[in-house]
Amino acid sequence: MSDSSAEKKARRAAWFWKTFRPIVHRILKRRFRYDLKPGDLPEGGFLFYSNHETDLDPLFVGCASTVPLAFVTTEAVHRMGLLSKFIDRWFYTIDRYKGGTDAACALQVLRTVKQGRPVCMFPSGERAFTGRSPAIPFASAKIARSAKVPLVTFRISGGYLTSPRWADTMRKGVVHGKIVHIYSPEELASLSAEALHARITADLFVDAYALPPVPYRGRRLAERLETALYLCPRCGRADKLKSKGCAFFCECGLTAQLDETGRFSDSAPFLHPGAWDDWQQARMRELAAAASDEPVFSDDGMQLFLLDENHALQPVAQGRMTMSGVSFTLGDFSAPLSALDGFGLTQKDKLSFTLSGAHYAIRAAQPFCARKYCDLFRCVRAL
């Protein structure tokens, strides 16, 4: 992009932000009872770190800033039709590939803030599946110290219960947004990377089930929960859990009801999805430790695509997908887990990974639980 084009886009983005930010804020207050506690943000380039709770988080975050933010987003934003064109015209975005390394993204972030433009990142890179914020990569602290600009930390709460990652429907409750801390470059320099990482983690952490129960009213409260919880504590099997309305149940006879506070009825084996997932993750570590070259998980009707330089998906393979403790296969494509740079998940069922610098995407013809593959990959690589 030429200097004149960049300046033109900057003016266009500034006009759009100034015009529509107040309107968006009013809509969010009405629809989500959005309770925003803003602060006096630094001038010029700075980093804006937020936790990630809903697909609408860029709007919740954007209301806290009177100047346009450049957003670090998944590269899938380029494959959203007319919405992609709208985003490209009115916003600055920095691509991040799910399931890949973030070196190129980090360099672009540093260049952007040094040009005097603030950048918003969701350091966890993904939304919480069961109410507790995912881990913050250590690289986020390194980027903040390297940038030598102010760092703003922002916490969203109530988002998970408003729009669970696994759900197809939204609930009516309250979403809170709060600037937690503004770190000056001097304060950042005085902290070690380890200390700063701990501070960022504490600033952005939310556990929806550690807060007092509050109703988030809606319909079909449990539907699609099986995309987050895939192991049954009664029979131990995977992919036998189903949902309908507010009911969550297994073929073995286990049943539970999810209420408006996001918690289970007394008949459930766990108080809430977060506690269920704690058990599930412990069981996954056991499965990973015992895994061999035999498939642990499998799904039929899958398609594998290669992402080209124009962000288009080129077909590579199709058929049955499996993952064992040592390898991943899809149709006639196969690769050892040790060769994959990462295994990522967008939304609730769009998998991706990077192999030898090439980026791949996995899609399914029917709804399925994609999360289990990411969990198994993470547990195997942690051994």
C-alpha positions as CSV (number, residue, x, y, z in Angstrom):
1,M,0.0,0.0,0.0
2,S,1.4,3.4,-1.0
3,D,1.8,6.2,1.5
4,S,-1.0,8.2,-0.1
5,S,-3.3,5.1,-0.1
6,A,-2.4,4.5,3.6
7,E,-3.2,8.1,4.5
8,K,-6.5,7.9,2.7
9,K,-7.5,4.7,4.4
10,A,-6.4,6.2,7.8
11,R,-8.7,9.2,7.2
12,R,-11.6,7.0,6.1
13,A,-11.1,4.7,9.2
14,A,-11.0,7.8,11.5
15,W,-14.2,9.2,10.1
16,F,-16.0,5.8,10.3
17,W,-14.8,5.2,13.9
18,K,-15.9,8.7,15.0
19,T,-19.3,8.4,13.3
20,F,-20.3,4.9,14.2
21,R,-18.6,4.2,17.5
22,P,-21.3,6.1,19.6
23,I,-24.1,4.3,17.6
24,V,-22.6,0.9,18.2
25,H,-22.1,1.7,21.9
26,R,-25.8,2.5,22.2
27,I,-26.8,-0.7,20.4
28,L,-24.6,-2.8,22.7
29,K,-26.0,-1.1,25.8
30,R,-29.6,-1.9,24.7
31,R,-29.0,-5.4,23.4
32,F,-26.5,-6.7,25.9
33,R,-26.8,-4.1,28.8
34,Y,-23.2,-3.4,28.1
35,D,-21.6,-1.9,31.2
36,L,-18.4,-0.1,30.0
37,K,-15.8,1.4,32.3
38,P,-13.4,3.2,30.0
39,G,-10.2,5.1,30.9
40,D,-7.9,7.7,29.5
41,L,-6.0,5.9,26.8
42,P,-2.4,6.9,25.7
43,E,-1.9,8.9,22.5
44,G,-0.2,7.5,19.5
45,G,0.8,3.9,19.1
46,F,0.0,1.5,22.0
47,L,-1.0,-2.1,22.5
48,F,-4.5,-3.0,23.7
49,Y,-4.7,-6.6,25.1
50,S,-8.2,-8.0,25.8
51,N,-9.5,-11.4,26.8
52,H,-11.8,-13.1,24.2
53,E,-15.3,-14.1,25.2
54,T,-17.6,-13.6,22.1
55,D,-17.5,-13.0,18.4
56,L,-18.6,-9.4,19.1
57,D,-15.5,-8.6,21.3
58,P,-14.0,-6.2,18.7
59,L,-17.2,-4.1,19.2
60,F,-17.1,-4.3,23.0
61,V,-13.4,-3.3,22.8
62,G,-13.8,-0.7,20.2
63,C,-16.3,1.3,22.3
64,A,-13.5,1.8,24.8
65,S,-11.3,3.7,22.3
66,T,-12.0,7.1,20.7
67,V,-9.4,6.4,18.0
68,P,-9.4,3.5,15.5
69,L,-7.7,0.3,16.6
70,A,-5.9,-2.1,14.2
71,F,-7.2,-5.6,15.1
72,V,-5.2,-8.8,15.0
73,T,-7.6,-11.3,13.5
74,T,-7.7,-14.8,12.1
75,E,-6.9,-14.8,8.4
76,A,-10.4,-16.4,7.8
77,V,-11.7,-12.8,7.9
78,H,-10.7,-12.7,4.3
79,R,-13.2,-15.5,3.4
80,M,-16.4,-13.9,4.7
81,G,-17.8,-12.5,1.4
82,L,-19.2,-9.0,1.6
83,L,-18.3,-8.7,5.3
84,S,-14.6,-9.2,4.3
85,K,-14.9,-6.2,1.9
86,F,-16.5,-4.1,4.5
87,I,-13.8,-4.9,7.1
88,D,-11.0,-4.3,4.5
89,R,-12.5,-0.9,3.6
90,W,-13.1,0.5,7.1
91,F,-10.7,-1.3,9.4
92,Y,-7.0,-2.1,9.7
93,T,-6.4,-5.8,10.3
94,I,-3.3,-7.9,10.9
95,D,-3.5,-11.6,9.9
96,R,-2.9,-14.4,12.3
97,Y,-3.0,-18.0,11.1
98,K,-4.7,-20.5,13.5
99,G,-2.6,-23.6,14.1
100,G,0.6,-21.8,13.0
101,T,3.5,-19.9,14.4
102,D,3.0,-16.2,15.0
103,A,6.4,-14.7,14.1
104,A,5.1,-12.8,11.0
105,C,2.1,-11.5,12.9
106,A,4.3,-10.3,15.8
107,L,6.6,-8.4,13.5
108,Q,3.6,-6.7,11.8
109,V,2.2,-5.7,15.2
110,L,5.5,-4.1,16.2
111,R,5.7,-2.2,12.9
112,T,2.2,-0.9,13.2
113,V,2.5,0.5,16.8
114,K,5.9,2.1,15.9
115,Q,4.0,3.9,13.1
116,G,1.8,5.5,15.8
117,R,-1.2,3.3,15.3
118,P,-2.8,1.4,18.3
119,V,-3.2,-2.3,17.9
120,C,-5.7,-4.6,19.7
121,M,-4.8,-8.2,20.3
122,F,-6.7,-11.0,22.0
123,P,-3.6,-12.8,23.3
124,S,-5.2,-16.1,24.1
125,G,-6.1,-16.4,20.4
126,E,-9.3,-18.2,21.1
127,R,-12.6,-17.9,23.0
128,A,-13.2,-19.9,26.2
129,F,-15.2,-23.1,25.6
130,T,-16.3,-23.7,29.2
131,G,-16.2,-20.3,31.0
132,R,-12.5,-20.1,32.0
133,S,-10.1,-17.9,30.1
134,P,-7.6,-19.9,28.0
135,A,-3.9,-19.6,28.7
136,I,-2.1,-16.5,27.5
137,P,1.0,-17.4,25.4
138,F,4.3,-16.2,26.9
139,A,5.1,-14.5,23.6
140,S,2.5,-11.9,24.4
141,A,4.7,-10.6,27.2
142,K,7.7,-10.5,24.9
143,I,5.9,-8.5,22.3
144,A,4.7,-6.0,24.9
145,R,8.2,-5.5,26.2
146,S,9.7,-5.3,22.7
147,A,7.2,-2.7,21.4
148,K,8.4,0.0,23.9
149,V,4.9,1.6,23.8
150,P,2.2,1.7,26.5
151,L,0.1,-1.5,27.1
152,V,-3.5,-1.3,28.0
153,T,-5.2,-4.4,29.4
154,F,-9.0,-4.8,29.1
155,R,-11.3,-7.4,30.6
156,I,-14.7,-8.5,29.3
157,S,-16.9,-10.5,31.6
158,G,-20.4,-11.9,31.1
159,G,-19.6,-12.6,27.5
160,Y,-19.3,-16.3,27.8
161,L,-22.7,-16.7,29.4
162,T,-24.2,-14.3,26.9
163,S,-22.8,-16.2,23.9
164,P,-21.1,-19.5,24.8
165,R,-18.6,-20.5,22.1
166,W,-20.3,-23.9,21.7
167,A,-23.9,-22.5,21.3
168,D,-25.9,-21.4,18.3
169,T,-28.1,-19.0,20.3
170,M,-27.5,-15.9,22.5
171,R,-28.8,-15.2,26.0
172,K,-29.9,-12.0,27.6
173,G,-27.8,-10.8,30.5
174,V,-25.1,-8.2,31.3
175,V,-21.7,-7.8,29.6
176,H,-19.1,-5.8,31.4
177,G,-16.0,-4.1,29.9
178,K,-13.3,-2.6,32.0
179,I,-9.8,-1.2,31.4
180,V,-7.8,-3.0,34.1
181,H,-4.4,-1.4,33.8
182,I,-2.4,0.9,31.6
183,Y,1.3,0.1,31.7
184,S,3.8,2.8,30.7
185,P,6.9,1.8,28.7
186,E,9.0,2.5,31.8
187,E,6.8,0.1,33.9
188,L,7.0,-2.6,31.2
189,A,10.8,-2.2,31.1
190,S,11.1,-2.6,34.8
191,L,9.3,-6.0,34.7
192,S,10.8,-9.3,33.6
193,A,9.0,-11.1,30.8
194,E,7.9,-13.7,33.4
195,A,6.5,-11.1,35.8
196,L,4.8,-9.2,32.9
197,H,3.2,-12.5,31.7
198,A,1.8,-13.2,35.1
199,R,0.4,-9.6,35.3
200,I,-1.2,-9.9,31.9
201,T,-2.7,-13.3,32.7
202,A,-4.2,-11.9,36.0
203,D,-5.5,-8.8,34.2
204,L,-7.3,-10.8,31.5
205,F,-8.5,-13.9,33.4
206,V,-12.2,-14.6,33.8
207,D,-13.9,-17.6,35.3
208,A,-17.6,-17.3,34.7
209,Y,-18.4,-19.9,37.3
210,A,-16.3,-18.3,40.0
211,L,-18.7,-15.3,39.9
212,P,-22.1,-15.3,41.7
213,P,-24.8,-17.0,39.7
214,V,-26.7,-14.5,37.5
215,P,-29.5,-15.5,35.1
216,Y,-28.8,-15.2,31.3
217,R,-32.2,-15.9,29.8
218,G,-32.6,-17.7,26.5
219,R,-33.9,-20.7,24.7
220,R,-32.3,-24.0,23.8
221,L,-29.7,-23.4,26.5
222,A,-27.8,-26.7,26.1
223,E,-27.9,-27.2,22.4
224,R,-24.5,-27.9,20.8
225,L,-22.8,-28.3,24.2
226,E,-21.4,-31.6,22.8
227,T,-19.0,-29.5,20.7
228,A,-17.3,-28.6,24.0
229,L,-17.9,-31.6,26.2
230,Y,-17.3,-34.8,24.3
231,L,-16.3,-37.4,27.0
232,C,-19.0,-39.0,29.2
233,P,-18.0,-39.4,32.9
234,R,-20.4,-42.4,33.3
235,C,-19.5,-44.6,30.3
236,G,-16.2,-43.0,29.4
237,R,-16.9,-42.9,25.7
238,A,-16.4,-40.0,23.3
239,D,-19.0,-38.5,20.9
240,K,-22.0,-40.2,22.5
241,L,-23.2,-37.0,24.3
242,K,-26.1,-35.1,22.7
243,S,-28.2,-32.1,23.4
244,K,-31.7,-30.9,22.8
245,G,-33.3,-27.7,24.3
246,C,-31.9,-27.4,27.8
247,A,-31.1,-31.1,28.1
248,F,-27.7,-32.7,27.8
249,F,-27.5,-36.5,27.8
250,C,-25.5,-39.6,26.8
251,E,-26.6,-42.8,25.1
252,C,-25.6,-44.6,28.3
253,G,-28.5,-42.9,30.2
254,L,-26.7,-40.0,31.8
255,T,-28.9,-36.8,31.8
256,A,-28.5,-33.2,32.9
257,Q,-30.4,-29.9,32.5
258,L,-28.6,-26.6,31.9
259,D,-30.2,-23.6,33.6
260,E,-30.1,-19.9,32.9
261,T,-27.1,-19.4,35.1
262,G,-25.1,-21.8,32.9
263,R,-25.1,-24.5,35.7
264,F,-26.4,-28.0,35.7
265,S,-29.3,-29.5,37.6
266,D,-28.6,-31.6,40.8
267,S,-28.8,-34.8,38.8
268,A,-25.7,-34.0,36.7
269,P,-22.3,-35.4,37.6
270,F,-20.8,-31.9,37.7
271,L,-22.0,-28.5,38.9
272,H,-21.3,-26.7,35.6
273,P,-19.5,-27.2,32.2
274,G,-16.2,-25.8,33.6
275,A,-16.1,-28.5,36.3
276,W,-17.0,-31.2,33.7
277,D,-14.2,-29.9,31.5
278,D,-11.7,-30.1,34.3
279,W,-12.4,-33.8,34.6
280,Q,-12.4,-34.1,30.8
281,Q,-8.9,-32.5,30.4
282,A,-7.5,-34.7,33.1
283,R,-8.9,-37.8,31.3
284,M,-7.4,-36.4,28.0
285,R,-3.9,-36.3,29.5
286,E,-4.3,-39.9,30.5
287,L,-5.5,-40.9,27.0
288,A,-2.6,-39.0,25.5
289,A,-0.1,-40.7,27.7
290,A,-1.4,-44.1,26.7
291,A,-1.9,-43.3,23.1
292,S,-0.2,-45.4,20.4
293,D,-0.5,-45.4,16.6
294,E,-4.1,-46.5,16.9
295,P,-6.7,-43.8,16.3
296,V,-8.0,-42.1,19.5
297,F,-10.6,-40.0,17.6
298,S,-12.2,-40.2,14.2
299,D,-14.9,-38.5,12.1
300,D,-16.3,-39.2,8.6
301,G,-17.2,-36.8,5.8
302,M,-14.2,-34.4,6.3
303,Q,-12.5,-32.2,3.8
304,L,-9.0,-30.9,3.8
305,F,-8.0,-27.6,2.0
306,L,-4.8,-25.8,1.3
307,L,-4.9,-22.0,1.8
308,D,-3.3,-20.2,-1.2
309,E,-1.8,-16.8,-1.1
310,N,-5.1,-15.2,-1.9
311,H,-6.7,-16.8,1.2
312,A,-8.8,-19.2,-1.1
313,L,-9.3,-22.8,-0.1
314,Q,-7.9,-25.4,-2.6
315,P,-9.1,-29.0,-2.1
316,V,-6.4,-31.5,-1.0
317,A,-8.2,-34.6,0.4
318,Q,-11.5,-35.8,1.7
319,G,-12.9,-38.8,3.7
320,R,-12.3,-40.1,7.2
321,M,-10.3,-38.1,9.6
322,T,-8.3,-39.7,12.5
323,M,-5.8,-38.7,15.1
324,S,-3.6,-41.1,17.1
325,G,-0.9,-40.4,19.6
326,V,1.6,-40.1,16.7
327,S,-0.1,-39.1,13.5
328,F,-3.0,-37.3,11.8
329,T,-4.8,-38.5,8.7
330,L,-7.6,-37.3,6.5
331,G,-8.4,-39.4,3.4
332,D,-5.1,-40.1,1.7
333,F,-3.3,-37.2,3.5
334,S,-1.2,-38.2,6.5
335,A,1.4,-36.4,8.7
336,P,3.1,-37.1,12.0
337,L,2.0,-34.9,14.9
338,S,5.6,-34.0,15.5
339,A,5.7,-32.3,12.1
340,L,2.7,-30.0,12.7
341,D,3.5,-26.5,13.9
342,G,0.2,-26.3,15.7
343,F,-3.4,-27.4,15.6
344,G,-6.0,-24.5,15.9
345,L,-9.7,-24.1,16.1
346,T,-11.8,-21.2,14.8
347,Q,-15.4,-20.8,16.1
348,K,-16.5,-24.3,17.2
349,D,-15.8,-26.6,14.3
350,K,-13.2,-25.1,11.9
351,L,-9.9,-26.8,12.3
352,S,-6.6,-25.6,10.9
353,F,-2.9,-26.5,11.1
354,T,0.5,-25.6,9.5
355,L,2.9,-28.1,8.0
356,S,6.2,-27.1,6.4
357,G,5.1,-23.4,6.2
358,A,1.8,-24.3,4.3
359,H,-1.5,-23.5,6.0
360,Y,-4.3,-26.0,5.9
361,A,-8.0,-25.8,6.8
362,I,-10.4,-28.7,7.7
363,R,-14.2,-28.5,7.1
364,A,-17.0,-30.9,7.8
365,A,-20.2,-31.6,5.9
366,Q,-22.0,-32.3,9.2
367,P,-21.7,-30.8,12.7
368,F,-19.0,-32.5,14.7
369,C,-16.8,-32.0,17.8
370,A,-13.6,-30.4,16.5
371,R,-12.3,-29.5,19.9
372,K,-11.3,-33.0,20.9
373,Y,-8.6,-33.0,18.2
374,C,-7.0,-29.8,19.5
375,D,-7.1,-31.1,23.1
376,L,-5.5,-34.4,22.1
377,F,-2.8,-32.6,20.0
378,R,-2.0,-30.3,22.9
379,C,-1.8,-33.1,25.4
380,V,0.4,-35.3,23.2
381,R,2.8,-32.4,22.5
382,A,3.0,-31.7,26.2
383,L,4.4,-35.1,27.0
